[in-house]
């Protein structure tokens, strides 16, 4: 079968949402730190009911030497106007 692209795949994944308390979509190159889940829930709770946390993770150069790799992204909730 031909690939349809990431937008189509994300749409298909969103169709599985049936009102769960949390929903999350990630890229294949997303890396996580210990405690990431509790940290995100705390940020969502601090931001309010209709909050959306978003980020664009850097590429994951796991085949590169450690000194050439991009460090992972870290989300930080700072508030809304």
Order of alpha helices (4+ residues) and beta strands (2+ residues): alpha-alpha
